[in-house]
Amino acid sequence: MFTTAFLKGLGERAIKTFAQALVGFIAAGATGILDVDWKSALSVAALATVASLLTSLGNADFTAGAVLPVASEVPNQAEDEPDPADDSADEANQAAGETDPGEPAPAA
């Protein structure tokens, strides 16, 4: 679990979370840089970073950069089913003398 890729992902997420929480706290409560309650701002950012670290531990493969399959790469379960828009099966049945059950029988 503690591979190089995991530790890099963990560090990157922690730094981003810290920065985002700090900016969010500053932007929400202060009108100027001197008005910021830095102790509270850093405390909130640290707590958000701890939450990020714990979340990363719970999802180690994603944090390490495991590639999830794209929807287009996931096999389609319906590929074995005939396409209703495909007329080749109907043409083959007609050539064999069979009729579609939805069509009326030909007149004799």
Secondary structure, DSSP 8 states (H G I E B T S, - for coil): ---HHHHHHHHHHHHHHHHHHHHHHHHHH-SSGGG--HHHHHHHHHHHHHHHHHHHHHTHHHHTT-----GGGS--GGGGS--TT--HHHHHHHHTT---TTS-----
